[in-house]
């Protein structure tokens, strides 16, 4: 390779005062092998956030809004109910800012999430799988009330959609300033990404079709059934349409207040169900055909984006959200069949040359 062909970098031209200052400004990356030739398909790679997911944005927003309002006191313990990514983000933010952090989470999510939070100094309280997200939520409320801790309330707080309107949406507008943007595709957990970005796109890019997705076997929105709520917007019971699904981080067993606000404002144009197995297949395809490593939720959104792309008019531009990295799914169904030992094909390759054979290890 000649010098003129070699890749170079110039640096960012700035020094960062904290790891928290690196949250956001994640790149939108073109899909080259998997996209149909008649469209331009991009993914917003939220795993470039410092703790590896879109929920880093939510975490810093919750903590800084609470600091500014006085709701969070210096040294006060923070607690949250989480399926993992918000917990990891909050563990990072709390570590950087000096707050103890406690997470409540179900045993059904990947072990990596627990270990990541504990590695960042958090305590993790596990709730039975049968109690679902509601059980974790109620346990967090109990612990917060009993100990005087700050309950982050990711499912209700205005800080959730606000940070996505102020950062995620602004980044999308800037990156597609000189381009069409015909479709934006996302799933939902708390609904913060959807509600925050959608309100900005509706106002500033009204031509953009917003495609929202949910698990095929947990179609809470499509069911039309009303979510029971307390006066503060918190859920009072599991949603009757919920069934356990494979897409960790998506669709808890209730419709969060933050999501409900986006639904009530009619901020989506299409609602597309997706099977969790299709999400796993799409995640693996992204890794093996594009070199993009995302989790099951990213694979699910991408699978929906491929459906949208197949039907889109020639020249359409599509952006799909990839919420997190695949590394926190190593113990999940995403990695089933990915062995630790050499396969027969790998053994044959090893034995095709005379030296360095693995024997008895």
Secondary structure as GFF3:
##gff-version 3
##sequence-region A 1 361
A	DSSP	three_ten_helix	3	5	.	.	.	ID=ss1
A	DSSP	three_ten_helix	19	22	.	.	.	ID=ss2
A	DSSP	beta_strand	28	30	.	.	.	ID=ss3
A	DSSP	beta_strand	40	45	.	.	.	ID=ss4
A	DSSP	three_ten_helix	46	48	.	.	.	ID=ss5
A	DSSP	alpha_helix	55	69	.	.	.	ID=ss6
A	DSSP	beta_strand	78	81	.	.	.	ID=ss7
A	DSSP	alpha_helix	85	97	.	.	.	ID=ss8
A	DSSP	beta_strand	101	106	.	.	.	ID=ss9
A	DSSP	alpha_helix	111	119	.	.	.	ID=ss10
A	DSSP	beta_strand	123	127	.	.	.	ID=ss11
A	DSSP	three_ten_helix	129	131	.	.	.	ID=ss12
A	DSSP	alpha_helix	132	147	.	.	.	ID=ss13
A	DSSP	beta_strand	150	151	.	.	.	ID=ss14
A	DSSP	alpha_helix	158	163	.	.	.	ID=ss15
A	DSSP	pi_helix	164	168	.	.	.	ID=ss16
A	DSSP	alpha_helix	169	175	.	.	.	ID=ss17
A	DSSP	beta_strand	183	186	.	.	.	ID=ss18
A	DSSP	alpha_helix	192	204	.	.	.	ID=ss19
A	DSSP	beta_strand	209	215	.	.	.	ID=ss20
A	DSSP	alpha_helix	220	223	.	.	.	ID=ss21
A	DSSP	alpha_helix	257	264	.	.	.	ID=ss22
A	DSSP	beta_strand	270	274	.	.	.	ID=ss23
A	DSSP	alpha_helix	276	285	.	.	.	ID=ss24
A	DSSP	pi_helix	286	290	.	.	.	ID=ss25
A	DSSP	alpha_helix	296	311	.	.	.	ID=ss26
A	DSSP	beta_strand	317	322	.	.	.	ID=ss27
A	DSSP	three_ten_helix	326	329	.	.	.	ID=ss28
A	DSSP	three_ten_helix	333	335	.	.	.	ID=ss29
A	DSSP	alpha_helix	344	351	.	.	.	ID=ss30
###
